[in-house]
């Protein structure tokens, strides 16, 4: 287990944001998807379609295998017709 004080800071840079944004746009066939860097945190970016907030993309660089995780909460009120 890595102790918190020895853990390397992981950040999402502008290049990551562009690559992940392009991937999401292609995957979901929607050019309105955009990623926005967070002001107070650099370990993740916010995902929007237009002005609608969808979720957060964070980076995982554990064991040298860099990957990105997309987390989206779906509220029960969003499921109503």
Gaussian input, Z-matrix of N, CA and C with variables (Angstrom, degrees):
# hf/3-21g

backbone

0 1
 N
 C     1     B1
 C     2     B2     1     A1
 N     3     B3     2     A2     1     D1
 C     4     B4     3     A3     2     D2
 C     5     B5     4     A4     3     D3
 N     6     B6     5     A5     4     D4
 C     7     B7     6     A6     5     D5
 C     8     B8     7     A7     6     D6
 N     9     B9     8     A8     7     D7
 C    10    B10     9     A9     8     D8
 C    11    B11    10    A10     9     D9
 N    12    B12    11    A11    10    D10
 C    13    B13    12    A12    11    D11
 C    14    B14    13    A13    12    D12
 N    15    B15    14    A14    13    D13
 C    16    B16    15    A15    14    D14
 C    17    B17    16    A16    15    D15
 N    18    B18    17    A17    16    D16
 C    19    B19    18    A18    17    D17
 C    20    B20    19    A19    18    D18
 N    21    B21    20    A20    19    D19
 C    22    B22    21    A21    20    D20
 C    23    B23    22    A22    21    D21
 N    24    B24    23    A23    22    D22
 C    25    B25    24    A24    23    D23
 C    26    B26    25    A25    24    D24
 N    27    B27    26    A26    25    D25
 C    28    B28    27    A27    26    D26
 C    29    B29    28    A28    27    D27
 N    30    B30    29    A29    28    D28
 C    31    B31    30    A30    29    D29
 C    32    B32    31    A31    30    D30
 N    33    B33    32    A32    31    D31
 C    34    B34    33    A33    32    D32
 C    35    B35    34    A34    33    D33
 N    36    B36    35    A35    34    D34
 C    37    B37    36    A36    35    D35
 C    38    B38    37    A37    36    D36
 N    39    B39    38    A38    37    D37
 C    40    B40    39    A39    38    D38
 C    41    B41    40    A40    39    D39
 N    42    B42    41    A41    40    D40
 C    43    B43    42    A42    41    D41
 C    44    B44    43    A43    42    D42
 N    45    B45    44    A44    43    D43
 C    46    B46    45    A45    44    D44
 C    47    B47    46    A46    45    D45
 N    48    B48    47    A47    46    D46
 C    49    B49    48    A48    47    D47
 C    50    B50    49    A49    48    D48
 N    51    B51    50    A50    49    D49
 C    52    B52    51    A51    50    D50
 C    53    B53    52    A52    51    D51
 N    54    B54    53    A53    52    D52
 C    55    B55    54    A54    53    D53
 C    56    B56    55    A55    54    D54
 N    57    B57    56    A56    55    D55
 C    58    B58    57    A57    56    D56
 C    59    B59    58    A58    57    D57
 N    60    B60    59    A59    58    D58
 C    61    B61    60    A60    59    D59
 C    62    B62    61    A61    60    D60
 N    63    B63    62    A62    61    D61
 C    64    B64    63    A63    62    D62
 C    65    B65    64    A64    63    D63
 N    66    B66    65    A65    64    D64
 C    67    B67    66    A66    65    D65
 C    68    B68    67    A67    66    D66
 N    69    B69    68    A68    67    D67
 C    70    B70    69    A69    68    D68
 C    71    B71    70    A70    69    D69
 N    72    B72    71    A71    70    D70
 C    73    B73    72    A72    71    D71
 C    74    B74    73    A73    72    D72
 N    75    B75    74    A74    73    D73
 C    76    B76    75    A75    74    D74
 C    77    B77    76    A76    75    D75
 N    78    B78    77    A77    76    D76
 C    79    B79    78    A78    77    D77
 C    80    B80    79    A79    78    D78
 N    81    B81    80    A80    79    D79
 C    82    B82    81    A81    80    D80
 C    83    B83    82    A82    81    D81
 N    84    B84    83    A83    82    D82
 C    85    B85    84    A84    83    D83
 C    86    B86    85    A85    84    D84
 N    87    B87    86    A86    85    D85
 C    88    B88    87    A87    86    D86
 C    89    B89    88    A88    87    D87
 N    90    B90    89    A89    88    D88
 C    91    B91    90    A90    89    D89
 C    92    B92    91    A91    90    D90
 N    93    B93    92    A92    91    D91
 C    94    B94    93    A93    92    D92
 C    95    B95    94    A94    93    D93
 N    96    B96    95    A95    94    D94
 C    97    B97    96    A96    95    D95
 C    98    B98    97    A97    96    D96
 N    99    B99    98    A98    97    D97
 C   100   B100    99    A99    98    D98
 C   101   B101   100   A100    99    D99
 N   102   B102   101   A101   100   D100
 C   103   B103   102   A102   101   D101
 C   104   B104   103   A103   102   D102
 N   105   B105   104   A104   103   D103
 C   106   B106   105   A105   104   D104
 C   107   B107   106   A106   105   D105
 N   108   B108   107   A107   106   D106
 C   109   B109   108   A108   107   D107
 C   110   B110   109   A109   108   D108
 N   111   B111   110   A110   109   D109
 C   112   B112   111   A111   110   D110
 C   113   B113   112   A112   111   D111
 N   114   B114   113   A113   112   D112
 C   115   B115   114   A114   113   D113
 C   116   B116   115   A115   114   D114
 N   117   B117   116   A116   115   D115
 C   118   B118   117   A117   116   D116
 C   119   B119   118   A118   117   D117
 N   120   B120   119   A119   118   D118
 C   121   B121   120   A120   119   D119
 C   122   B122   121   A121   120   D120
 N   123   B123   122   A122   121   D121
 C   124   B124   123   A123   122   D122
 C   125   B125   124   A124   123   D123
 N   126   B126   125   A125   124   D124
 C   127   B127   126   A126   125   D125
 C   128   B128   127   A127   126   D126
 N   129   B129   128   A128   127   D127
 C   130   B130   129   A129   128   D128
 C   131   B131   130   A130   129   D129
 N   132   B132   131   A131   130   D130
 C   133   B133   132   A132   131   D131
 C   134   B134   133   A133   132   D132
 N   135   B135   134   A134   133   D133
 C   136   B136   135   A135   134   D134
 C   137   B137   136   A136   135   D135
 N   138   B138   137   A137   136   D136
 C   139   B139   138   A138   137   D137
 C   140   B140   139   A139   138   D138
 N   141   B141   140   A140   139   D139
 C   142   B142   141   A141   140   D140
 C   143   B143   142   A142   141   D141
 N   144   B144   143   A143   142   D142
 C   145   B145   144   A144   143   D143
 C   146   B146   145   A145   144   D144
 N   147   B147   146   A146   145   D145
 C   148   B148   147   A147   146   D146
 C   149   B149   148   A148   147   D147
 N   150   B150   149   A149   148   D148
 C   151   B151   150   A150   149   D149
 C   152   B152   151   A151   150   D150
 N   153   B153   152   A152   151   D151
 C   154   B154   153   A153   152   D152
 C   155   B155   154   A154   153   D153
 N   156   B156   155   A155   154   D154
 C   157   B157   156   A156   155   D155
 C   158   B158   157   A157   156   D156
 N   159   B159   158   A158   157   D157
 C   160   B160   159   A159   158   D158
 C   161   B161   160   A160   159   D159
 N   162   B162   161   A161   160   D160
 C   163   B163   162   A162   161   D161
 C   164   B164   163   A163   162   D162
 N   165   B165   164   A164   163   D163
 C   166   B166   165   A165   164   D164
 C   167   B167   166   A166   165   D165
 N   168   B168   167   A167   166   D166
 C   169   B169   168   A168   167   D167
 C   170   B170   169   A169   168   D168
 N   171   B171   170   A170   169   D169
 C   172   B172   171   A171   170   D170
 C   173   B173   172   A172   171   D171
 N   174   B174   173   A173   172   D172
 C   175   B175   174   A174   173   D173
 C   176   B176   175   A175   174   D174
 N   177   B177   176   A176   175   D175
 C   178   B178   177   A177   176   D176
 C   179   B179   178   A178   177   D177
 N   180   B180   179   A179   178   D178
 C   181   B181   180   A180   179   D179
 C   182   B182   181   A181   180   D180
 N   183   B183   182   A182   181   D181
 C   184   B184   183   A183   182   D182
 C   185   B185   184   A184   183   D183
 N   186   B186   185   A185   184   D184
 C   187   B187   186   A186   185   D185
 C   188   B188   187   A187   186   D186
 N   189   B189   188   A188   187   D187
 C   190   B190   189   A189   188   D188
 C   191   B191   190   A190   189   D189
 N   192   B192   191   A191   190   D190
 C   193   B193   192   A192   191   D191
 C   194   B194   193   A193   192   D192
 N   195   B195   194   A194   193   D193
 C   196   B196   195   A195   194   D194
 C   197   B197   196   A196   195   D195
 N   198   B198   197   A197   196   D196
 C   199   B199   198   A198   197   D197
 C   200   B200   199   A199   198   D198
 N   201   B201   200   A200   199   D199
 C   202   B202   201   A201   200   D200
 C   203   B203   202   A202   201   D201
 N   204   B204   203   A203   202   D202
 C   205   B205   204   A204   203   D203
 C   206   B206   205   A205   204   D204
 N   207   B207   206   A206   205   D205
 C   208   B208   207   A207   206   D206
 C   209   B209   208   A208   207   D207
 N   210   B210   209   A209   208   D208
 C   211   B211   210   A210   209   D209
 C   212   B212   211   A211   210   D210
 N   213   B213   212   A212   211   D211
 C   214   B214   213   A213   212   D212
 C   215   B215   214   A214   213   D213
 N   216   B216   215   A215   214   D214
 C   217   B217   216   A216   215   D215
 C   218   B218   217   A217   216   D216
 N   219   B219   218   A218   217   D217
 C   220   B220   219   A219   218   D218
 C   221   B221   220   A220   219   D219
 N   222   B222   221   A221   220   D220
 C   223   B223   222   A222   221   D221
 C   224   B224   223   A223   222   D222
 N   225   B225   224   A224   223   D223
 C   226   B226   225   A225   224   D224
 C   227   B227   226   A226   225   D225
 N   228   B228   227   A227   226   D226
 C   229   B229   228   A228   227   D227
 C   230   B230   229   A229   228   D228
 N   231   B231   230   A230   229   D229
 C   232   B232   231   A231   230   D230
 C   233   B233   232   A232   231   D231
 N   234   B234   233   A233   232   D232
 C   235   B235   234   A234   233   D233
 C   236   B236   235   A235   234   D234
 N   237   B237   236   A236   235   D235
 C   238   B238   237   A237   236   D236
 C   239   B239   238   A238   237   D237
 N   240   B240   239   A239   238   D238
 C   241   B241   240   A240   239   D239
 C   242   B242   241   A241   240   D240

   B1=1.4508
   B2=1.5212
   B3=1.3342
   B4=1.4526
   B5=1.5164
   B6=1.3062
   B7=1.4560
   B8=1.5215
   B9=1.3429
   B10=1.4632
   B11=1.5205
   B12=1.3271
   B13=1.4577
   B14=1.5208
   B15=1.3330
   B16=1.4604
   B17=1.5272
   B18=1.3213
   B19=1.4568
   B20=1.5266
   B21=1.3305
   B22=1.4523
   B23=1.5293
   B24=1.3343
   B25=1.4532
   B26=1.5286
   B27=1.3141
   B28=1.4527
   B29=1.5209
   B30=1.3200
   B31=1.4574
   B32=1.5208
   B33=1.3249
   B34=1.4490
   B35=1.5248
   B36=1.3361
   B37=1.4601
   B38=1.5320
   B39=1.3247
   B40=1.4684
   B41=1.5284
   B42=1.3252
   B43=1.4633
   B44=1.5226
   B45=1.3458
   B46=1.4683
   B47=1.5239
   B48=1.3275
   B49=1.4666
   B50=1.5179
   B51=1.3235
   B52=1.4678
   B53=1.5292
   B54=1.3266
   B55=1.4628
   B56=1.5244
   B57=1.3270
   B58=1.4664
   B59=1.5296
   B60=1.3317
   B61=1.4634
   B62=1.5343
   B63=1.3208
   B64=1.4678
   B65=1.5303
   B66=1.3258
   B67=1.4660
   B68=1.5343
   B69=1.3325
   B70=1.4644
   B71=1.5236
   B72=1.3244
   B73=1.4705
   B74=1.5235
   B75=1.3364
   B76=1.4700
   B77=1.5329
   B78=1.3119
   B79=1.4682
   B80=1.5192
   B81=1.3286
   B82=1.4597
   B83=1.5258
   B84=1.3393
   B85=1.4676
   B86=1.5270
   B87=1.3324
   B88=1.4585
   B89=1.5286
   B90=1.3173
   B91=1.4686
   B92=1.5213
   B93=1.3227
   B94=1.4688
   B95=1.5181
   B96=1.3327
   B97=1.4663
   B98=1.5200
   B99=1.3201
   B100=1.4657
   B101=1.5217
   B102=1.3131
   B103=1.4570
   B104=1.5198
   B105=1.3146
   B106=1.4606
   B107=1.5254
   B108=1.3218
   B109=1.4675
   B110=1.5191
   B111=1.3096
   B112=1.4665
   B113=1.5196
   B114=1.3109
   B115=1.4625
   B116=1.5219
   B117=1.3118
   B118=1.4664
   B119=1.5250
   B120=1.3354
   B121=1.4635
   B122=1.5150
   B123=1.3148
   B124=1.4658
   B125=1.5299
   B126=1.3326
   B127=1.4662
   B128=1.5197
   B129=1.3463
   B130=1.4501
   B131=1.5268
   B132=1.3364
   B133=1.4608
   B134=1.5266
   B135=1.3229
   B136=1.4551
   B137=1.5285
   B138=1.3317
   B139=1.4611
   B140=1.5296
   B141=1.3260
   B142=1.4632
   B143=1.5186
   B144=1.3304
   B145=1.4588
   B146=1.5156
   B147=1.3120
   B148=1.4560
   B149=1.5169
   B150=1.3149
   B151=1.4695
   B152=1.5237
   B153=1.3319
   B154=1.4676
   B155=1.5265
   B156=1.3319
   B157=1.4653
   B158=1.5235
   B159=1.3451
   B160=1.4672
   B161=1.5162
   B162=1.3272
   B163=1.4484
   B164=1.5065
   B165=1.3212
   B166=1.4604
   B167=1.5216
   B168=1.3228
   B169=1.4627
   B170=1.5170
   B171=1.3205
   B172=1.4687
   B173=1.5179
   B174=1.3188
   B175=1.4600
   B176=1.5249
   B177=1.3276
   B178=1.4608
   B179=1.5238
   B180=1.3139
   B181=1.4659
   B182=1.5262
   B183=1.3264
   B184=1.4574
   B185=1.5239
   B186=1.2866
   B187=1.4647
   B188=1.5274
   B189=1.3442
   B190=1.4568
   B191=1.5116
   B192=1.3318
   B193=1.4682
   B194=1.5197
   B195=1.3262
   B196=1.4664
   B197=1.5272
   B198=1.3298
   B199=1.4594
   B200=1.5194
   B201=1.3153
   B202=1.4581
   B203=1.5160
   B204=1.3234
   B205=1.4569
   B206=1.5183
   B207=1.3243
   B208=1.4559
   B209=1.5181
   B210=1.3286
   B211=1.4653
   B212=1.5280
   B213=1.3294
   B214=1.4601
   B215=1.5170
   B216=1.3102
   B217=1.4582
   B218=1.5258
   B219=1.3211
   B220=1.4627
   B221=1.5273
   B222=1.3143
   B223=1.4621
   B224=1.5213
   B225=1.3236
   B226=1.4542
   B227=1.5312
   B228=1.3281
   B229=1.4729
   B230=1.5349
   B231=1.3380
   B232=1.4638
   B233=1.5315
   B234=1.3138
   B235=1.4648
   B236=1.5225
   B237=1.3231
   B238=1.4659
   B239=1.5221
   B240=1.3447
   B241=1.4721
   B242=1.5132
   A1=108.75
   A2=116.46
   A3=121.36
   A4=108.94
   A5=115.59
   A6=119.49
   A7=109.33
   A8=118.53
   A9=121.46
   A10=113.89
   A11=117.91
   A12=119.72
   A13=113.01
   A14=118.35
   A15=120.84
   A16=112.30
   A17=117.38
   A18=121.44
   A19=109.67
   A20=116.38
   A21=121.61
   A22=109.80
   A23=116.54
   A24=120.88
   A25=109.67
   A26=116.23
   A27=122.17
   A28=107.25
   A29=116.16
   A30=118.35
   A31=111.00
   A32=114.28
   A33=122.12
   A34=105.84
   A35=116.93
   A36=119.46
   A37=110.46
   A38=115.87
   A39=120.77
   A40=111.79
   A41=117.64
   A42=121.33
   A43=110.87
   A44=116.82
   A45=121.34
   A46=110.72
   A47=115.98
   A48=121.12
   A49=110.40
   A50=117.35
   A51=121.05
   A52=110.76
   A53=117.49
   A54=120.93
   A55=111.95
   A56=116.95
   A57=120.48
   A58=109.79
   A59=117.44
   A60=120.97
   A61=110.46
   A62=117.26
   A63=120.69
   A64=111.25
   A65=116.40
   A66=120.70
   A67=110.75
   A68=116.77
   A69=120.16
   A70=111.17
   A71=117.40
   A72=120.77
   A73=111.11
   A74=116.89
   A75=120.62
   A76=110.86
   A77=116.53
   A78=121.93
   A79=112.01
   A80=117.31
   A81=121.43
   A82=112.76
   A83=116.97
   A84=122.48
   A85=111.42
   A86=115.47
   A87=120.25
   A88=109.27
   A89=116.03
   A90=120.35
   A91=113.12
   A92=117.67
   A93=121.09
   A94=113.16
   A95=117.39
   A96=120.80
   A97=108.16
   A98=115.56
   A99=119.31
   A100=110.05
   A101=114.77
   A102=121.28
   A103=108.16
   A104=115.15
   A105=121.60
   A106=108.29
   A107=115.65
   A108=119.86
   A109=109.20
   A110=116.41
   A111=121.59
   A112=108.77
   A113=116.88
   A114=121.11
   A115=113.51
   A116=117.17
   A117=120.21
   A118=113.98
   A119=116.94
   A120=120.42
   A121=108.41
   A122=116.71
   A123=118.83
   A124=112.47
   A125=116.41
   A126=119.90
   A127=112.83
   A128=116.40
   A129=120.29
   A130=110.41
   A131=115.25
   A132=122.07
   A133=108.11
   A134=116.30
   A135=121.07
   A136=109.70
   A137=116.03
   A138=122.16
   A139=108.77
   A140=115.30
   A141=122.18
   A142=109.63
   A143=115.52
   A144=122.14
   A145=104.02
   A146=115.72
   A147=119.80
   A148=108.35
   A149=116.53
   A150=121.34
   A151=112.74
   A152=117.16
   A153=122.41
   A154=110.61
   A155=116.07
   A156=121.72
   A157=109.19
   A158=115.89
   A159=120.44
   A160=113.17
   A161=116.32
   A162=119.16
   A163=111.87
   A164=115.14
   A165=121.84
   A166=109.74
   A167=115.47
   A168=121.77
   A169=107.32
   A170=116.59
   A171=121.07
   A172=109.04
   A173=114.82
   A174=120.40
   A175=109.24
   A176=114.97
   A177=121.84
   A178=106.45
   A179=116.20
   A180=121.28
   A181=110.51
   A182=115.87
   A183=121.14
   A184=110.78
   A185=116.42
   A186=123.67
   A187=113.20
   A188=117.56
   A189=121.26
   A190=114.84
   A191=118.01
   A192=121.75
   A193=108.08
   A194=116.31
   A195=121.36
   A196=109.98
   A197=115.98
   A198=121.42
   A199=108.64
   A200=114.95
   A201=120.72
   A202=108.36
   A203=116.22
   A204=122.53
   A205=109.32
   A206=116.37
   A207=122.07
   A208=108.30
   A209=117.16
   A210=122.23
   A211=109.00
   A212=115.13
   A213=121.21
   A214=109.01
   A215=116.58
   A216=120.97
   A217=109.05
   A218=116.84
   A219=121.82
   A220=107.37
   A221=114.99
   A222=120.18
   A223=110.80
   A224=116.21
   A225=119.20
   A226=111.62
   A227=117.85
   A228=119.65
   A229=110.67
   A230=117.67
   A231=120.90
   A232=111.59
   A233=117.23
   A234=121.60
   A235=112.81
   A236=116.56
   A237=120.15
   A238=109.65
   A239=115.34
   A240=120.59
   A241=111.48
   D1=135.48
   D2=179.71
   D3=-86.47
   D4=129.82
   D5=178.45
   D6=-72.83
   D7=142.10
   D8=-176.58
   D9=-53.51
   D10=-37.43
   D11=-177.45
   D12=-73.00
   D13=-14.80
   D14=178.49
   D15=-105.66
   D16=-2.53
   D17=-179.34
   D18=-72.22
   D19=132.70
   D20=179.78
   D21=-74.92
   D22=136.27
   D23=177.75
   D24=-66.76
   D25=134.01
   D26=-179.94
   D27=-112.72
   D28=128.75
   D29=-179.80
   D30=-128.97
   D31=153.62
   D32=174.25
   D33=-96.52
   D34=116.60
   D35=-178.70
   D36=-96.98
   D37=176.97
   D38=-176.72
   D39=-60.50
   D40=-38.54
   D41=178.11
   D42=-62.02
   D43=-43.49
   D44=177.06
   D45=-59.60
   D46=-44.75
   D47=-177.82
   D48=-60.07
   D49=-45.57
   D50=-179.90
   D51=-64.26
   D52=-44.59
   D53=-178.95
   D54=-63.63
   D55=-45.65
   D56=-178.64
   D57=-68.82
   D58=-40.58
   D59=177.37
   D60=-59.30
   D61=-46.81
   D62=178.43
   D63=-61.20
   D64=-41.06
   D65=178.53
   D66=-61.36
   D67=-47.94
   D68=-179.24
   D69=-63.96
   D70=-40.10
   D71=178.26
   D72=-61.05
   D73=-44.12
   D74=179.35
   D75=-67.65
   D76=-45.77
   D77=-176.00
   D78=-62.71
   D79=-42.01
   D80=-176.97
   D81=-101.71
   D82=7.05
   D83=178.44
   D84=48.37
   D85=50.50
   D86=-177.85
   D87=-143.92
   D88=107.32
   D89=-179.01
   D90=-76.93
   D91=-3.87
   D92=178.08
   D93=-84.55
   D94=-6.47
   D95=177.61
   D96=-71.31
   D97=133.33
   D98=177.08
   D99=-142.02
   D100=145.33
   D101=175.51
   D102=-106.09
   D103=139.88
   D104=-177.83
   D105=-127.72
   D106=128.61
   D107=176.55
   D108=-61.94
   D109=144.16
   D110=179.02
   D111=-85.63
   D112=142.78
   D113=-176.03
   D114=-70.34
   D115=-42.10
   D116=-173.37
   D117=-103.25
   D118=-5.42
   D119=-179.92
   D120=-133.56
   D121=137.12
   D122=178.81
   D123=-111.97
   D124=9.87
   D125=-179.99
   D126=-94.15
   D127=3.85
   D128=-177.18
   D129=-159.84
   D130=168.85
   D131=176.57
   D132=-136.32
   D133=150.72
   D134=179.37
   D135=-88.92
   D136=145.47
   D137=-179.33
   D138=-111.43
   D139=131.55
   D140=-179.84
   D141=-130.42
   D142=152.67
   D143=160.62
   D144=-117.84
   D145=113.46
   D146=-171.39
   D147=61.34
   D148=-124.73
   D149=178.27
   D150=-97.68
   D151=-2.42
   D152=-177.32
   D153=-82.95
   D154=119.36
   D155=177.09
   D156=-72.31
   D157=128.75
   D158=179.59
   D159=-104.31
   D160=-43.24
   D161=-174.99
   D162=173.92
   D163=-158.62
   D164=-174.25
   D165=-132.76
   D166=137.50
   D167=172.05
   D168=-105.71
   D169=127.20
   D170=177.40
   D171=-121.63
   D172=158.41
   D173=-177.78
   D174=-101.46
   D175=143.89
   D176=175.64
   D177=-127.28
   D178=116.74
   D179=-176.28
   D180=-119.08
   D181=28.76
   D182=-178.01
   D183=-68.32
   D184=137.06
   D185=177.50
   D186=58.02
   D187=24.87
   D188=177.08
   D189=77.02
   D190=0.80
   D191=177.19
   D192=-98.49
   D193=96.48
   D194=-176.79
   D195=-75.77
   D196=127.69
   D197=176.44
   D198=-144.48
   D199=167.28
   D200=-178.30
   D201=-125.37
   D202=138.49
   D203=-178.73
   D204=-115.31
   D205=128.93
   D206=178.45
   D207=-105.29
   D208=120.63
   D209=179.80
   D210=-115.47
   D211=127.18
   D212=-178.72
   D213=-134.58
   D214=124.32
   D215=176.43
   D216=-92.18
   D217=136.75
   D218=176.56
   D219=-115.67
   D220=114.12
   D221=-179.48
   D222=-80.81
   D223=150.03
   D224=-179.05
   D225=-62.86
   D226=-29.97
   D227=179.13
   D228=-69.42
   D229=-23.65
   D230=176.96
   D231=-73.26
   D232=-18.98
   D233=-177.59
   D234=-87.43
   D235=-10.48
   D236=-179.29
   D237=-72.56
   D238=144.75
   D239=179.23
   D240=-76.96

